[in-house]
Amino acid sequence: MTKSVVVAAPRGYCAGVDRAVVTVEKALDLYGAPVYVRKQIVHNKHVVEDLEARGAIFVEELDEVPEGSTVVFSAHGVSPAVHAEAAERQLKTVDATCPLVTKVHNEAKRFAKDGHQILLIGHAGHEEVEGTMGEAPDRTILVEHPDDVVGVEVEDPTKVAWLSQTTLSVDETWETVTKLREKFPLLVSPPSDDICYATQNRQQAVKQIAQDADLVIVVGSRNSSNSVRLVEVALEAGAKASHRVDNAGEIDEAWLEGVEKVGVTSGASVPDDLVQGVLRLLEERGFPQATEERLTEENLTFSLPPELRKDLKARG
């Protein structure tokens, strides 16, 4: 049998993740360890462990940060209440929120100010959702799945808008929006789609390699929403099997039995050396060297947070 391995592109780090990780690295260089980080800077176990080894301390809430310390806010964003608490406790803050998440926060503020009730499509408990809902908690209703639309009740059906978490399945989000629009014909959309370009590109790229794959391996951590979605998208696109792993060590040998065509990709918070580790393991198991299938080029970059840029410039 002819075996093959195809690795998807784009994959791995997006501009927002790259900016967030570099922000913590630069903050450590500039202010010295420890630098505190509220929540995981990005949803990847290996990235977090690497930064911890360099002197970052990850905390769940700000009350764990000593007064006057430096704290970085994660790429997923925080609510206004968290900013207020940081100011009250005289913490030096560096906000590494992805600019695409900040865009959603700004849309939430604008819709709430205009008197709209906001239907936020996303996953309960996800940090990004908590941050966005915090912009207008009294005006926001969370809608998790297309099936939830039937139970959504609003005060005024003529003043309703939708927003979404940036890392969702594109197809499922549009299914939810379609159902919401059927129920609320005057539903207002955000000026541009909230699902981030990187999430969309990685989903399109995995569809491309999954169609006739026996197995698709997605590298990414369990709490990474966009990585978990890639497994679902691969199966919907026709892959016979798909599994998420944090690294090559989590691959079950049984998955490879009788498999000819393997697809490999990774979520937006995954360093590429973890993908290379998976490709090396496949080669050790008798698979050929991978070929890359590229959907599109990604050239977007984001500048570092302004407070960090200012301090870097001051240091010269």
Beta strands, then each sheet from edge to edge (+ up, - down):
strand 1: 4-9
strand 2: 35-38
strand 3: 56-59
strand 4: 70-73
strand 5: 92-95
strand 6: 117-121
strand 7: 140-143
strand 8: 160-164
strand 9: 215-219
strand 10: 242-245
strand 11: 261-266
strand 12: 291-294
sheet 1: 10+ 9+ 11+ 1+ 12+
sheet 2: 3+ 2+ 4+ 5+
sheet 3: 7+ 6+ 8+
end
